Amino acid sequence: QVQLVESGGGLVQPGGSLRLSCAHSGRPMLMYAMEWYRQAPGQERELVASIARDQTTNVADSVKGRYTISRDNAKSTVYLQMNSLKPEDTAVYYCHARSPYGYEYWGQGTQVTVSS
């Protein structure tokens, strides 16, 4: 069983930065593709960024150039660096792990609020 625990969310002013962390435990993180999703009130959960086992990354067009995903397998942690934050980035951010065998796990989420 895999457990994911997000941290680093909070309240930030527009234009500010936050770094989210997701601590992965239970199985070696290097076996998993890791993703960050977000869900704003009244909206569907959307994929924000992903990082494959080989470190290949992808980010959504809405955050391209502002968000960076990275992973440290030795620390079993995946990060989401968020810069130039906008009010529309306000959401609960979720960490997601996906194994090559079809197993998926979710964290409990961390709130990010961008407001002046």
C-alpha positions, -999 to 999 in steps of 0.1 A, spaced: 0 0 0 12 35 -9 6 66 12 9 101 -1 11 132 21 10 167 6 23 198 23 33 233 15 -1 248 7 -13 281 21 -23 316 14 -2 337 -10 -6 370 -28 -9 372 -66 25 370 -81 39 350 -52 54 315 -51 48 283 -32 64 249 -33 43 219 -27 58 186 -15 44 151 -16 59 125 6 55 90 -8 58 59 14 50 22 13 67 13 -19 98 27 -37 87 59 -54 109 52 -84 84 26 -95 57 52 -100 48 80 -123 39 110 -102 13 137 -109 -2 168 -94 -39 175 -99 -60 204 -87 -97 209 -80 -113 243 -76 -147 247 -61 -175 236 -85 -150 224 -110 -136 190 -121 -102 178 -109 -76 186 -136 -41 173 -142 -16 201 -136 18 184 -140 33 149 -143 67 133 -141 74 99 -154 98 73 -139 124 84 -164 120 121 -152 101 132 -183 78 160 -174 46 175 -187 27 205 -175 -8 218 -184 -9 248 -208 -26 269 -181 5 267 -159 33 263 -185 62 286 -177 51 291 -141 50 256 -126 77 230 -124 74 194 -113 104 175 -100 111 143 -80 138 131 -56 135 93 -55 161 91 -27 139 112 -5 107 97 -19 93 131 -25 78 149 -55 76 187 -57 56 213 -75 72 247 -77 46 273 -84 56 308 -94 37 339 -106 6 326 -89 -28 339 -100 -62 339 -82 -74 313 -107 -47 289 -94 -67 287 -61 -76 251 -56 -70 220 -36 -39 203 -50 -36 166 -49 -7 143 -54 -13 111 -74 9 80 -79 4 57 -108 22 23 -111 29 5 -144 5 -22 -133 -25 0 -130 -25 8 -93 -33 44 -84 -31 63 -51 -42 98 -40 -31 121 -12 -55 140 9 -48 173 -8 -35 207 3 -53 240 -1 -36 267 -22 -53 301 -20 -41 330 -41 -56 363 -29 -46 398 -19 
